[in-house]
Each structure stands twice: as structure tokens, then as C-alpha cells.
């Protein structure tokens, strides 16, 4: 079973509904959904705060590039324009890590392809990725430069201000009775 951890975010338009659209867009592939967090923008471009969450998704028919293509289709449907690096966006769907089956378990995919760099090269620096990921996978590990670290340890290395800037909201990405 190919599995991916996705970081999703929005800071334009109806942010919550755009994130809910990602959950609906991945449908039955969604295995876990983190709570929704409000976070200041990252990267120095003046813009509104983001709503962020993490999804864990699985599908035996998907490889890492299929997860990317699916996420990009959802971004395009939401009107995403890639004009300013780290700028405001209607929707951002990033693959944090992707694992593919191997005999006796799974292995984390590595890719230096500029179109799909895996694991995500800056995920370990971003509290808005690590905090919601820990909500859905408390024992999560992330490969950083070829070494696997517990996500909890990576989060502990971040500045207190970075961590404090990730604020849990009361929002959810599913309605009562909806799966998952």
C-alpha cells in the first residue's frame, strides 16, 4: 500500500472549505485527518494567516508522482496560481513524505527531482507541518539528510516562537458522520 503524508494549507478565499475540498478530493484514500491550525505565513511575504492541516493517505495504485499529480489537480481546481514563492495561495498541497511497500514493510521514497523532492526538504523546519502530523501519528519519523528522526524530536529543536505561532482552531475538515 503506497502511503503519503500531505500538508495542506490555504490563506485566500474560504480557507476552511478549500481544505475540506482536499479531503473530499482524496476521498476514500484518506486514512487520517489532523485538527486544523491557524499559522502565520512562512517565508517573509506579507499576507494573511493560513489554515493548515495534515492528511495521511493510502492507495495501492498510487506512486509518489501520482500523489503529486492529484494534489496539483486539486490546487488548480481551487484557482492556485504559482506567481510568488511562499506567497498567498488559495490552496497548497505538499507531499511531506511518501512510502512504498517492500518485502516485510515499507520504505520512505527519496527523490532529488526538482518537481518532486522527497522527503519535503523543509518539513523538518516547519512547526505547521510537524504539529498536526504528530496529532495523527504520534510516533512519526521523518528522513532528514538520510537519517530518520522522530518528528517529536525535530519539533523540539524549533524556536519557541515558531511553535507558538501554530494555533489549534476549533475547525474540523469533516462534518459529523462523514468519513473518515
KAZI-V799093 format. One record per residue. N is the residue number from 0. RES is the residue in three letters. D_FIRST is the distance of its C-alpha to the first C-alpha in whole Angstrom. Layout:
n:N res:RES d_first:D_FIRST
n:N res:RES d_first:D_FIRST
//
This chain:
n:0 res:UNK d_first:0
n:1 res:UNK d_first:4
n:2 res:UNK d_first:6
n:3 res:UNK d_first:10
n:4 res:UNK d_first:13
n:5 res:UNK d_first:16
n:6 res:UNK d_first:20
n:7 res:UNK d_first:22
n:8 res:UNK d_first:25
n:9 res:UNK d_first:28
n:10 res:UNK d_first:32
n:11 res:UNK d_first:34
n:12 res:UNK d_first:34
n:13 res:UNK d_first:33
n:14 res:UNK d_first:31
n:15 res:UNK d_first:29
n:16 res:UNK d_first:29
n:17 res:UNK d_first:27
n:18 res:UNK d_first:24
n:19 res:UNK d_first:24
n:20 res:UNK d_first:24
n:21 res:UNK d_first:20
n:22 res:UNK d_first:19
n:23 res:UNK d_first:20
n:24 res:UNK d_first:19
n:25 res:UNK d_first:15
n:26 res:UNK d_first:16
n:27 res:UNK d_first:14
n:28 res:UNK d_first:11
n:29 res:UNK d_first:13
n:30 res:UNK d_first:12
n:31 res:UNK d_first:15
n:32 res:UNK d_first:18
n:33 res:UNK d_first:21
n:34 res:UNK d_first:24
n:35 res:UNK d_first:26
n:36 res:UNK d_first:28
n:37 res:UNK d_first:31
n:38 res:UNK d_first:32
n:39 res:UNK d_first:35
n:40 res:UNK d_first:34
n:41 res:UNK d_first:33
n:42 res:UNK d_first:34
n:43 res:UNK d_first:38
n:44 res:UNK d_first:38
n:45 res:UNK d_first:40
n:46 res:UNK d_first:38
n:47 res:UNK d_first:37
n:48 res:UNK d_first:35
n:49 res:UNK d_first:31
n:50 res:UNK d_first:29
n:51 res:UNK d_first:26
n:52 res:UNK d_first:22
n:53 res:UNK d_first:19
n:54 res:UNK d_first:16
n:55 res:UNK d_first:12
n:56 res:UNK d_first:10
n:57 res:UNK d_first:6
n:58 res:UNK d_first:6
n:59 res:UNK d_first:4
n:60 res:UNK d_first:8
n:61 res:UNK d_first:8
n:62 res:UNK d_first:9
n:63 res:UNK d_first:12
n:64 res:UNK d_first:15
n:65 res:UNK d_first:13
n:66 res:UNK d_first:13
n:67 res:UNK d_first:16
n:68 res:UNK d_first:18
n:69 res:UNK d_first:17
n:70 res:UNK d_first:18
n:71 res:UNK d_first:21
n:72 res:UNK d_first:22
n:73 res:UNK d_first:22
n:74 res:UNK d_first:24
n:75 res:UNK d_first:27
n:76 res:UNK d_first:27
n:77 res:UNK d_first:28
n:78 res:UNK d_first:31
n:79 res:UNK d_first:29
n:80 res:UNK d_first:32
n:81 res:UNK d_first:31
n:82 res:UNK d_first:35
n:83 res:UNK d_first:35
n:84 res:UNK d_first:33
n:85 res:UNK d_first:32
n:86 res:UNK d_first:34
n:87 res:UNK d_first:34
n:88 res:UNK d_first:31
n:89 res:UNK d_first:30
n:90 res:UNK d_first:26
n:91 res:UNK d_first:24
n:92 res:UNK d_first:21
n:93 res:UNK d_first:20
n:94 res:UNK d_first:16
n:95 res:UNK d_first:17
n:96 res:UNK d_first:14
n:97 res:UNK d_first:11
n:98 res:UNK d_first:8
n:99 res:UNK d_first:7
n:100 res:UNK d_first:6
n:101 res:UNK d_first:10
n:102 res:UNK d_first:12
n:103 res:UNK d_first:12
n:104 res:UNK d_first:10
n:105 res:UNK d_first:8
n:106 res:UNK d_first:11
n:107 res:UNK d_first:12
n:108 res:UNK d_first:13
n:109 res:UNK d_first:17
n:110 res:UNK d_first:19
n:111 res:UNK d_first:23
n:112 res:UNK d_first:23
n:113 res:UNK d_first:25
n:114 res:UNK d_first:23
n:115 res:UNK d_first:20
n:116 res:UNK d_first:21
n:117 res:UNK d_first:18
n:118 res:UNK d_first:18
n:119 res:UNK d_first:20
n:120 res:UNK d_first:24
n:121 res:UNK d_first:25
n:122 res:UNK d_first:23
n:123 res:UNK d_first:25
n:124 res:UNK d_first:28
n:125 res:UNK d_first:27
n:126 res:UNK d_first:28
n:127 res:UNK d_first:27
n:128 res:UNK d_first:23
n:129 res:UNK d_first:23
n:130 res:UNK d_first:25
n:131 res:UNK d_first:23
n:132 res:UNK d_first:20
n:133 res:UNK d_first:21
n:134 res:UNK d_first:22
n:135 res:UNK d_first:18
n:136 res:UNK d_first:17
n:137 res:UNK d_first:21
n:138 res:UNK d_first:19
n:139 res:UNK d_first:17
n:140 res:UNK d_first:18
n:141 res:UNK d_first:19
n:142 res:UNK d_first:19
n:143 res:UNK d_first:23
n:144 res:UNK d_first:25
n:145 res:UNK d_first:23
n:146 res:UNK d_first:23
n:147 res:UNK d_first:21
n:148 res:UNK d_first:23
n:149 res:UNK d_first:22
n:150 res:UNK d_first:22
n:151 res:UNK d_first:25
n:152 res:UNK d_first:27
n:153 res:UNK d_first:26
n:154 res:UNK d_first:28
n:155 res:UNK d_first:31
n:156 res:UNK d_first:32
n:157 res:UNK d_first:32
n:158 res:UNK d_first:36
n:159 res:UNK d_first:37
n:160 res:UNK d_first:37
n:161 res:UNK d_first:34
n:162 res:UNK d_first:32
n:163 res:UNK d_first:35
n:164 res:UNK d_first:35
n:165 res:UNK d_first:31
n:166 res:UNK d_first:33
n:167 res:UNK d_first:31
n:168 res:UNK d_first:32
n:169 res:UNK d_first:32
n:170 res:UNK d_first:30
n:171 res:UNK d_first:26
n:172 res:UNK d_first:24
n:173 res:UNK d_first:24
n:174 res:UNK d_first:27
n:175 res:UNK d_first:28
n:176 res:UNK d_first:26
n:177 res:UNK d_first:23
n:178 res:UNK d_first:20
n:179 res:UNK d_first:18
//
